Structures are given as structure tokens and as C-alpha cells.
Amino acid sequence: MATASSTPLGASQEASAITTVSASEESVGQYDLLIVGPGVLGRIVADRWKQEHPGCKIFGHTVTTDHHSELIQLGIIPSLKGPVAQKVPYVIFCAPPYRTDDYPGDLRVAASNWNGEGSFLFTSSTAVYECSDNGLCSEDSPCVPIGRSPRTDVLLKAENVVLEAGGSVLRLSDKGPHVFWLSKGTLDSRPDHILNLIHYEDAASLAFAIMKRRLRARVFVGCDNQPLSRLLQTSSCRADLLFIYEQFWREIMDLVNRSGKFDMKFQGFTGTDGPLGKRMENYKTRAEIGWQPKYPSFTEFLGLSS
């Protein structure tokens, strides 16, 4: 390790430099893991991984160094994203697309850091499914054709990079929209839009279970199978329907308000236009992976009986 300064390293700096060199020269362990985007989801995966594989090394690739000290305290070895000197057997990519100008390119770099042994997993989104009428969607449902939507284009192109490399894709439902909604008070969104959820802990446990299976080029879905709103066909009067829709669409935020877990209160949805959502189910994923969520519904997460 060279330095541009002639000033001798202090004792602590020298020890740190030696440790860094030694760590880079160590052989790769069979359970070493690279997390690209070690945010909330990645950190839960890291904690679970350390418990299951004590002694393994966990690396974290980030866009900036802002949270490196936090990662070190969590036992994650941080560095800026990019190619690594030694490839690792397990890679999970859970960085969002809005932090980069070339999301598929970032996935190619992540794939190049995988040695092809354990597992390579990309956490995508159920937004890629072509459904906007509150209809039912599962793992094998059609996706939005590439070229129709910039948002889904970037996700699908990233997924293709992963699948071509032999990695797998986990399409996740929303993991915490209620916090954002609370901060707004009201939203100009349709009250009849169906929402699918999954808790961060459940998303992490499902990702962990998939990586343990060492599967290749597969697509899975993560959701709780309990959408909180539903399309009702009880009246021909649109005004009556919108009133009914709003009651059910506000169900999620009513539950949040009733739970007593948050100081802020949500007032309601005010929109009348735009596409509807989809009703996600992942029975196929659950059966193949042998996985069940810790929180089967948002209601149970909030600690409410109904």
C-alpha cells in the first residue's frame, strides 16, 4: 500500500492499513456475502446471514461513504460500488434504481463480482407486472412490454442481466408506504387502488431462504397475500362506488391511525383518475421455497385483531 505523504503512519492507522491488506489477501469463504445497497433490507439480510454463517465475511457496496461507519459497526465491510479483487459466492443486489444513471450496468458489475457458486439474487418489484385493473397476478403473469414504461423498462432490463448471468429475481411488493403517506396527510391518489404489502423482515427472510436454495435463473414474488382493498361491484352509481372504494382504500391508513404506533394522522386519498393496481399472490413461491411470512397481514403487524 503506497502513500503520497512522507509522514509516517500513526500506530492506529498502520494497524488499520495492515488489517485492510490482510483482509483483501484472505481466501474467499464458502459463505462470504456481498450486499449491493445495504439499506434496511440489506442490513436485515446481513444480520440473518451472520447468525446462520458465523465467521463469514459480509461486504457492502454503496454509492457514497456516508454510512460506512454504521456498516462497520454492524459487521459489514463497506466500500464504494464497483468490481472486486476476489469474487464471492453469494451476492444480493437490493439498491434502488433512482441512485444511478445505469441500473442494468450496475447489475452487470454485481454479476461480475459473483463467482457463480452459491447464489446471486436481485430484489426487483411487482410493478413490472402488466395489470392495472385490480386483477389477480402471480409469479407467471405477463409483464409490461419493454418500451411502454421507463419505470418498468429499467427494472426489466436489470432483471434480464441477472437472469442471463444465472442469478434469480425476487419481485417484492411495497414495504412501507404508510410512513410516506403519514408524512403527506392527504394524497392525490385513487382510493380504489389495491395495495400489496410485505414487511421488511419478511422480505429479508424470503430473500435469505431463496439464496440458501442456490437456484439458477428463477423469478419469485414476495407479498403477504393480503391486499387491504378490494374491488366491489355493488352499485351502478359511480358516486356510491367511489365512497365505498375510499372506505376500503383508507383501510390501511385507518389501521395505522388506530394502532397508536405513529404520532401523525392520515386524512385520506383525494384522486379520481389514473390506473388501478393489482392483487398479488405468491403461493407458488411459498410452496417451492418452503417459506411463510412472520407477519401474515398488515393488521397483524399493527397488533390489531381486525
C-alpha positions, 0 to 999 in steps of 0.5 A: 500500500503506497502513500503520497505523504512522507509522514509516517503512519500513526500506530492506529492507522498502520494497524488499520492499513495492515488489517485492510491488506490482510483482509483483501489477501484472505481466501474467499469463504464458502459463505462470504456475502456481498450486499449491493445497497445495504439499506434496511433490507440489506442490513436485515439480510446481513444480520440473518446471514451472520447468525446462520454463517458465523465467521463469514465475511459480509461486504457492502457496496454503496454509492457514497461513504456516508454510512460506512461507519454504521456498516462497520459497526454492524459487521459489514465491510463497506466500500464504494460500488464497483468490481472486486479483487476476489469474487464471492459466492453469494451476492444480493443486489437490493439498491434502488434504481433512482441512485444511478444513471445505469441500473442494468450496468450496475447489475452487470458489475454485481454479476461480475463480482459473483463467482457463480457458486452459491447464489446471486439474487436481485430484489426487483418489484411487482410493478413490472407486472402488466395489470392495472385493473385490480386483477389477480397476478402471480409469479407467471403473469405477463409483464409490461412490454419493454418500451411502454414504461421507463419505470418498468423498462429499467427494472426489466432490463436489470432483471434480464442481466441477472437472469442471463448471468444465472442469478434469480429475481425476487419481485417484492411488493411495497414495504412501507408506504404508510410512513410516506403517506403519514408524512403527506396527510392527504394524497392525490391518489385513487382510493380504489387502488389495491395495495400489496404489502410485505414487511421488511423482515419478511422480505429479508427472510424470503430473500435469505431462504431463496439464496440458501436454495442456490437456484439458477435463473428463477423469478419469485414474488414476495407479498403477504397475500393480503391486499387491504382493498378490494374491488366491489361491484355493488352499485351502478352509481359511480358516486356510491362506488367511489365512497365505498372504494375510499372506505376500503382504500383508507383501510390501511391508513385507518389501521395505522391511525388506530394502532397508536404506533405513529404520532401523525394522522392520515386524512385520506386519498383525494384522486379520481383518475389514473390506473388501478393496481393489482392483487398479488399472490405468491403461493407458488413461491411459498410452496417451492421455497418452503417459506411463510411470512412472520407477519401474515397481514398488515393488521397483524403487524399493527397488533390489531385483531381486525 
